[in-house]
């Protein structure tokens, strides 16, 4: 990347992106699991089109706002969280349903009743999936309570299509396979209890990027990974991706350096306002440098990153361009209006982050 590229800048390597999209699609196809990728990771229409072309059955979104954007890409959307509808959000949901099939999550009797009341005569147009907690301890009803929620949804005029979960506890060292087992157990039990209550289950939806490739193809009918398209430092340090497969980096410039013994460091012009500030306990810093794996980002301010190098490691000179791998790539895309697209080390295009800020 030459001096014509201003830093900090988010760069997507198109060849790596295409390979990641194809790899996940092929792997899940072999397991007999439909791929419904979560586009909250990238928020970019051009990438969603690539995922659809690779065989995605539909798209997962986080919000009605994202659904409004991606309804132009596919006609099958799932808002993969329990919604608490208001009069205005119900009206928006009904409008999106004019352009695409829209399903959404519920995880409580009250939520189901509220959704049915807010949607009114339009309620039968919508499918819902009952969210069950498989161990992440965020949203989701205990599997033993799933049938009660489903019965309330049916009584409220909604169509229950199935059950879903998010095995978010897969984000931990050596936790992917245990989380996948928890996911399968929760979905299997919820499915049985719904069937016993007279509610047939067509969809069993799960999957995170760490767990998708080890998910149970005899239980899941679809998976919703998101980060796999780019990779990030979390996935790198969890061993779920290799540096060669990381498709998104933040290009930064070395603006300062220190060669003092015991304090060898550089400072980059990329801080929390473009890298995000996530630092889970299992990662070794605030991000990684793709070309300097021995270095660690030890501190972030709003516009700067402090990077420490071990003794004996080469220290980049001032003015060097450095590729930074963010810890959590999903937050990065909500911080920029557009990304640069590169092939062979050259910027060839720019993609707008069309769903940036669509957080409701």
C-alpha positions as CSV (number, residue, x, y, z in Angstrom):
1,X,0.0,0.0,0.0
2,X,1.6,3.3,-1.1
3,X,1.5,6.8,0.3
4,X,-1.7,7.4,-1.6
5,X,-3.6,5.4,1.0
6,X,-4.3,7.4,4.1
7,X,-4.1,5.7,7.5
8,X,-5.7,4.4,9.5
9,X,-7.8,2.5,6.9
10,X,-9.7,-0.7,7.0
11,X,-8.5,-3.0,4.2
12,X,-10.2,-6.1,3.0
13,X,-8.2,-8.6,1.0
14,X,-10.6,-9.8,-1.6
15,X,-8.9,-13.1,-2.5
16,X,-8.7,-14.1,1.2
17,X,-12.3,-13.1,1.7
18,X,-13.5,-15.2,-1.2
19,X,-11.6,-18.2,0.0
20,X,-13.0,-17.9,3.5
21,X,-16.6,-17.7,2.2
22,X,-16.1,-20.7,0.0
23,X,-14.4,-22.8,2.7
24,X,-17.2,-22.3,5.2
25,X,-19.9,-22.9,2.6
26,X,-18.2,-26.1,1.5
27,X,-17.6,-27.4,5.0
28,X,-21.2,-26.9,6.2
29,X,-22.6,-28.3,2.9
30,X,-20.6,-31.5,3.6
31,X,-22.1,-31.7,7.1
32,X,-25.6,-31.3,5.7
33,X,-26.1,-28.0,7.5
34,X,-27.5,-24.9,5.7
35,X,-25.4,-21.8,6.0
36,X,-27.3,-18.6,7.1
37,X,-24.3,-16.3,7.7
38,X,-24.6,-13.5,10.3
39,X,-24.0,-10.2,8.4
40,X,-23.7,-8.1,11.5
41,X,-20.0,-8.9,11.2
42,X,-19.5,-7.1,7.9
43,X,-22.6,-4.9,7.3
44,X,-21.6,-4.8,3.6
45,X,-24.0,-5.6,0.8
46,X,-21.3,-6.7,-1.6
47,X,-20.1,-9.3,0.8
48,X,-23.6,-10.6,1.5
49,X,-24.0,-11.1,-2.3
50,X,-20.9,-13.2,-2.3
51,X,-22.2,-15.3,0.5
52,X,-25.5,-15.8,-1.3
53,X,-23.7,-16.8,-4.5
54,X,-21.7,-19.3,-2.5
55,X,-24.9,-21.0,-1.4
56,X,-26.2,-19.3,1.7
57,X,-29.8,-20.3,2.4
58,X,-30.5,-16.8,3.7
59,X,-29.0,-14.2,6.0
60,X,-29.0,-13.6,9.7
61,X,-29.1,-10.1,11.0
62,X,-29.0,-8.5,14.4
63,X,-31.6,-5.7,14.1
64,X,-34.6,-4.5,12.0
65,X,-32.3,-1.8,10.7
66,X,-30.0,-4.4,9.3
67,X,-32.9,-6.3,7.8
68,X,-34.0,-3.1,6.0
69,X,-30.6,-3.0,4.3
70,X,-30.2,-6.6,3.5
71,X,-33.7,-7.2,2.2
72,X,-32.3,-5.9,-1.1
73,X,-29.9,-8.8,-1.2
74,X,-32.0,-11.9,-0.2
75,X,-35.6,-12.7,0.3
76,X,-35.0,-14.8,3.5
77,X,-33.9,-13.0,6.7
78,X,-33.7,-14.1,10.3
79,X,-33.3,-11.5,13.1
80,X,-31.4,-13.8,15.4
81,X,-32.3,-12.2,18.7
82,X,-35.5,-11.9,20.7
83,X,-37.4,-8.8,19.8
84,X,-39.4,-6.6,22.1
85,X,-41.6,-4.9,19.6
86,X,-43.0,-1.4,19.9
87,X,-45.6,0.2,17.7
88,X,-42.9,1.8,15.5
89,X,-40.6,-1.2,15.3
90,X,-43.6,-3.4,14.4
91,X,-44.5,-1.1,11.6
92,X,-40.9,-1.3,10.3
93,X,-40.9,-5.0,10.5
94,X,-44.1,-5.2,8.5
95,X,-42.6,-3.0,5.9
96,X,-39.5,-5.2,5.5
97,X,-41.8,-8.2,5.2
98,X,-43.2,-6.6,2.0
99,X,-39.8,-7.3,0.4
100,X,-38.5,-10.5,2.1
101,X,-39.5,-13.3,4.4
102,X,-38.6,-12.2,7.9
103,X,-38.4,-14.4,10.9
104,X,-37.3,-13.3,14.4
105,X,-36.6,-14.7,17.8
106,X,-38.6,-14.8,21.0
107,X,-37.5,-16.2,24.3
108,X,-40.4,-15.4,26.7
109,X,-44.2,-15.7,27.0
110,X,-44.4,-12.0,27.4
111,X,-42.3,-11.3,24.4
112,X,-44.4,-13.6,22.2
113,X,-47.7,-12.0,23.4
114,X,-46.3,-8.6,22.9
115,X,-45.1,-9.4,19.4
116,X,-48.5,-10.8,18.4
117,X,-50.3,-7.8,19.8
118,X,-48.0,-5.3,18.1
119,X,-48.2,-7.0,14.7
120,X,-51.9,-7.4,14.9
121,X,-53.5,-8.8,11.7
122,X,-50.0,-9.1,10.2
123,X,-48.8,-11.6,12.9
124,X,-49.6,-14.7,10.9
125,X,-47.2,-13.5,8.2
126,X,-44.2,-13.9,10.5
127,X,-42.4,-17.0,11.6
128,X,-40.6,-17.0,15.0
129,X,-37.9,-19.2,16.4
130,X,-37.8,-19.9,20.1
131,X,-34.3,-19.0,21.5
132,X,-33.0,-21.4,24.1
133,X,-29.9,-20.9,26.3
134,X,-27.3,-23.5,25.6
135,X,-24.7,-22.2,28.1
136,X,-23.8,-18.7,27.0
137,X,-26.1,-17.2,29.7
138,X,-27.3,-14.3,27.7
139,X,-30.7,-14.3,26.1
140,X,-32.7,-17.5,25.6
141,X,-35.1,-19.5,27.7
142,X,-34.0,-22.7,29.4
143,X,-34.8,-25.6,27.1
144,X,-37.4,-26.9,29.5
145,X,-39.3,-23.7,29.1
146,X,-39.2,-23.6,25.3
147,X,-42.6,-25.3,24.8
148,X,-44.4,-22.8,27.0
149,X,-43.0,-19.9,24.9
150,X,-43.9,-21.7,21.7
151,X,-47.5,-22.2,22.8
152,X,-47.7,-18.5,23.7
153,X,-46.4,-17.6,20.3
154,X,-49.0,-19.8,18.5
155,X,-51.8,-18.3,20.7
156,X,-50.6,-14.8,19.7
157,X,-51.1,-15.6,16.0
158,X,-47.4,-16.2,15.2
159,X,-46.1,-19.2,13.3
160,X,-43.4,-21.2,15.2
161,X,-40.7,-22.5,12.8
162,X,-38.3,-23.9,15.2
163,X,-35.7,-23.3,17.9
164,X,-32.3,-21.5,17.9
165,X,-29.4,-20.8,20.2
166,X,-26.1,-19.0,20.3
167,X,-23.2,-21.1,21.7
168,X,-21.3,-18.0,22.6
169,X,-19.3,-19.8,25.3
170,X,-17.4,-21.3,22.3
171,X,-15.3,-18.1,22.5
172,X,-12.8,-19.5,25.0
173,X,-9.7,-21.6,25.0
174,X,-10.6,-25.2,24.0
175,X,-14.3,-24.4,24.3
176,X,-15.5,-24.9,20.8
177,X,-16.3,-28.6,21.0
178,X,-17.9,-28.5,24.5
179,X,-20.0,-25.6,23.4
180,X,-21.1,-27.5,20.3
181,X,-22.1,-30.4,22.5
182,X,-24.1,-28.1,24.8
183,X,-25.8,-26.6,21.7
184,X,-26.9,-29.9,20.3
185,X,-28.2,-31.1,23.7
186,X,-30.2,-27.9,24.3
187,X,-31.7,-27.9,20.7
188,X,-32.5,-31.6,20.9
189,X,-34.3,-31.3,24.2
190,X,-36.3,-28.2,23.1
191,X,-37.2,-29.9,19.9
192,X,-38.6,-32.9,21.7
193,X,-40.6,-30.8,24.2
194,X,-42.1,-28.6,21.4
195,X,-43.1,-31.8,19.5
196,X,-44.8,-33.2,22.6
197,X,-46.8,-30.0,22.9
198,X,-47.9,-30.2,19.3
199,X,-45.6,-27.7,17.8
200,X,-43.5,-29.2,15.0
201,X,-39.9,-28.0,14.6
202,X,-38.6,-27.4,11.1
203,X,-35.5,-25.4,11.9
204,X,-32.8,-25.9,14.5
205,X,-30.4,-23.0,14.2
206,X,-27.1,-22.5,15.9
207,X,-23.4,-22.1,15.3
208,X,-20.7,-19.5,16.0
209,X,-17.5,-19.1,14.1
210,X,-15.5,-21.1,16.6
211,X,-18.0,-23.9,16.8
212,X,-19.5,-24.1,13.4
213,X,-17.1,-26.6,11.9
214,X,-17.6,-29.0,14.9
215,X,-21.3,-28.6,15.2
216,X,-23.6,-31.6,15.1
217,X,-25.0,-32.2,11.7
218,X,-27.6,-34.6,13.0
219,X,-29.1,-31.8,15.1
220,X,-28.5,-28.5,13.4
221,X,-30.4,-27.7,10.2
222,X,-28.6,-24.4,9.8
223,X,-25.7,-22.4,11.3
224,X,-25.1,-18.7,11.6
225,X,-21.4,-17.9,11.8
226,X,-20.3,-14.4,11.0
227,X,-16.6,-13.7,11.8
228,X,-15.4,-16.4,9.5
229,X,-15.4,-14.1,6.5
230,X,-12.7,-12.0,7.9
231,X,-11.1,-13.7,10.9
232,X,-9.7,-11.5,13.8
233,X,-7.2,-11.6,16.6
234,X,-9.6,-13.5,18.9
235,X,-10.0,-16.3,16.3
236,X,-6.2,-16.3,15.7
237,X,-5.4,-16.7,19.4
238,X,-8.1,-19.3,19.9
239,X,-6.5,-21.3,17.1
240,X,-9.7,-21.1,15.0
241,X,-8.0,-19.3,12.1
242,X,-4.5,-18.9,10.7
243,X,-2.8,-15.6,9.9
244,X,-2.9,-16.4,6.2
245,X,-6.7,-16.6,6.4
246,X,-7.3,-13.2,8.0
247,X,-9.0,-11.0,5.4
248,X,-9.5,-7.7,7.2
249,X,-6.8,-5.6,8.7
250,X,-6.4,-1.9,9.7
251,X,-3.6,-0.3,7.8
252,X,-1.7,2.0,10.2
253,X,1.5,4.1,10.2
254,X,4.3,4.0,12.7
255,X,4.4,7.6,14.0
256,X,6.8,7.0,17.0
257,X,9.3,4.5,18.3
258,X,11.5,3.8,21.2
259,X,14.6,1.6,21.2
260,X,15.2,1.8,24.9
261,X,16.3,-1.5,26.4
262,X,13.4,-3.1,28.2
263,X,11.0,-0.7,26.5
264,X,11.2,-1.3,22.8
265,X,8.0,-0.1,21.3
266,X,6.3,1.7,18.4
267,X,3.2,3.8,18.3
268,X,0.6,3.5,15.5
269,X,-2.0,6.0,14.4
270,X,-4.8,3.4,15.0
271,X,-6.6,3.6,18.3
272,X,-9.8,2.5,19.8
273,X,-11.8,4.7,17.4
274,X,-11.0,2.3,14.6
275,X,-9.8,-0.9,16.3
276,X,-12.5,-1.1,18.9
277,X,-11.6,-1.7,22.6
278,X,-12.6,-5.3,23.1
279,X,-10.0,-7.4,25.0
280,X,-11.3,-10.7,26.3
281,X,-9.3,-12.3,29.0
282,X,-7.9,-15.1,26.8
283,X,-6.2,-12.7,24.3
284,X,-2.7,-11.3,24.8
285,X,-3.3,-7.7,23.8
286,X,-5.5,-5.2,22.1
287,X,-4.9,-6.8,18.7
288,X,-2.1,-8.3,16.7
289,X,0.2,-7.3,13.9
290,X,-0.1,-9.5,10.9
291,X,3.5,-9.2,9.8
292,X,5.0,-9.0,13.3
293,X,3.4,-11.9,15.3
294,X,5.9,-11.6,18.1
295,X,4.7,-8.0,18.9
296,X,1.8,-7.2,21.2
297,X,-0.5,-4.1,21.4
298,X,-0.3,-3.3,25.1
299,X,-2.3,0.0,25.2
300,X,-4.9,1.8,23.2
301,X,-5.9,5.5,23.3
302,X,-8.5,7.0,21.0
303,X,-6.2,7.5,18.1
304,X,-3.0,5.6,19.0
305,X,-1.9,2.0,19.7
306,X,1.3,1.3,21.7
307,X,3.0,-1.9,20.5
308,X,5.8,-3.6,22.4
309,X,8.4,-5.8,20.8
310,X,10.7,-8.3,22.6
311,X,14.4,-7.8,22.7
312,X,16.1,-8.9,19.5
313,X,12.9,-8.6,17.3
314,X,13.1,-6.1,14.4
315,X,11.5,-2.8,15.2
316,X,9.7,-1.0,12.2
317,X,11.0,2.4,11.3
318,X,8.9,5.5,11.5
319,X,6.6,5.9,8.5
320,X,6.3,2.1,8.1
321,X,2.8,0.8,7.1
322,X,1.6,-1.9,9.5
323,X,-1.3,-4.3,9.1
324,X,-3.2,-4.5,12.4
325,X,-5.6,-7.4,13.1
326,X,-8.3,-6.2,15.5
327,X,-9.4,-8.3,18.4
328,X,-13.1,-8.2,17.5
329,X,-13.7,-7.5,13.9
330,X,-17.5,-6.9,14.2
331,X,-17.0,-3.7,16.1
332,X,-14.6,-2.3,13.5
333,X,-17.2,-2.3,10.7
334,X,-19.5,-0.1,12.8
335,X,-16.8,2.5,13.2
336,X,-16.1,3.3,9.5
337,X,-18.2,4.4,6.5
338,X,-16.3,2.3,3.9
339,X,-13.6,-0.2,3.5
340,X,-10.9,-0.4,0.8
341,X,-10.8,-3.6,-1.2
342,X,-7.4,-4.9,-2.2
343,X,-6.2,-7.6,-4.6
344,X,-2.5,-8.4,-5.0
345,X,-1.6,-5.6,-2.5
346,X,-3.3,-2.9,-4.6
347,X,-6.5,-1.1,-3.7
348,X,-9.0,-1.9,-6.5
349,X,-12.4,-0.8,-5.0
350,X,-14.2,0.7,-2.1
351,X,-17.3,-0.8,-0.5
352,X,-19.6,1.2,1.7
353,X,-20.6,-0.2,5.1
354,X,-24.2,0.0,4.2
355,X,-25.6,-1.1,7.6
356,X,-23.3,1.0,9.7
357,X,-25.2,2.5,12.6
358,X,-28.3,0.3,12.0
359,X,-28.3,-0.7,15.6
360,X,-32.1,-0.8,16.1
